[in-house]
Amino acid sequence: MTCKECARLEAMDEDVRFDAALDGDEPTNWWHCQKCGRHLDRWKGMGDVICNCGAQYNSGGQRLRDDWSPYVDDDELGDMEQYELSQLRREGL
């Protein structure tokens, strides 16, 4: 699926697009959300991209897991406890 924005970006000369991306005038990367199909742009200096539907992507457009533990910033819980809690949450327990 190609939207109008993807078609516009793909039609640009590669060198012009690269220079514009370095200047911050054009996105450095773009793709469509795998969950809802919305067009997403990644601009110079951005980290992860989060779609309005909640799907998360790294700077290269690779989709990240949706079931991250809400306890990830809790220093009291270790990795295994966080994993177990995320699995219980996923199972609805």
N, C-alpha and C positions, 0 to 999 in steps of 0.2 A: 504494500500500500504506500503510495506516495502522495503527500499532501502538497498544497501550493507552496508552503515554506520550504519543504524538502526539494521540490522541483526548482525553486529559485536558487537555493544554495548549490545544488548539483550543477546548475547551468552556468554558474560563475567559473571563470578561468581559475584554475587551481592556484596559481601563484598570487593572483589578486585576492582570492579568498583567504589564503594563508597569511598574507600581509594584513588584511583587514582583521583577521582573528587575533593576530599579534597586537594590533592597535586597540582591540576591544570593540571594534565596530561590527563584527560578525561573530557568531558562536564558533567555538573550536571543535565542537562535536554536536551531533543531533541524532535523534532516533524517535521512535514511537513507543509509548508505554506498552508493555506486554500485557498489562492487566486491563487497561481501558482504551488503549489506542490513541491517546492524546499525544500531540507533537511535543517533544521535550528538547530544550537546548542546554548545552553546557558552555558557559562563557569562561574566558580567561580568568584564572584566579579562583574559580569555584571548586569546591570539593564535591561531595556527593550531591546528587540531584534527587529531590523527592517530588513525586507527582502529586497532584491534588487527590488522587484516589488512595494515596498512602504507599504506593510501591516506591522502593528506593533503588537507586542506581549509582554505581561508582562513576568516576570521571570518564571512563571508557565506554560507558553505556551498559555494562554488565549488571544484571539485576541482582540485588542483594536480598537476603532472606527477610521475609515479612514478620517472622516470629521471634525477633530479637527479645531478649529478656528485659522487662522493665526495670530489673534490678541491676543492670549493667554498671551503674555508677555507685552501687552500694559496696563499700569496702569491707563490710562485715560478712558478705557472702562470697564464697569461693566459686570458681568456675563450675564445679560439679553441681553445687547447690543451685546456681543460676540455671544450668541446663535442665536439672530436674524440675524446677519450678516452671520453666518455659514449656516443658513437655506436659506437665499437669495442666497448665493453662490451655494448651493446644487440645487436650482431651476433654476439656470442659469440667475438670474436677476442681 
